[in-house]
Amino acid sequence: MPFQSVQGDYQTKQTLETFGFLPPLTQDEIYDQIAYIIAQGWTPAIEHVHPSNSMKDYWTMWKLPFFGETELANVVNELESCHRAYPDHHVRLTGYDNYTQSQGSCFVVFQGRG
């Protein structure tokens, strides 16, 4: 008898980022993730893209990365500013680890209307 998964076909589901298989994050969970990025000393950066281009490798950066940022409110304000400027775009936050020269965290904060 072949195995039948109750989860569905995970290989064909398009996800935007790490938490794409989970239910949407609450506002408090998003704040916790931003606080974690800041606490690790990583550089927050905001990117956005229209949903039709979301599976491409490069998203458009919103301003410059926030080097040395220590205030959660500043990052949240910029995320909301990006979302107001591009309400139909996906907006994601990336935490860049300058020690390992890689992304420490990356997740979509606002999903666009596509």
Secondary structure, DSSP 8 states (H G I E B T S, - for coil): -----SS--TTT---SSGGGGS----HHHHHHHHHHHHHTT-EEEEEEE-GGGTTSS--EEESS--TT---HHHHHHHHHHHHHH-TTSEEEEEEEETTTTEEEEEEEEE----
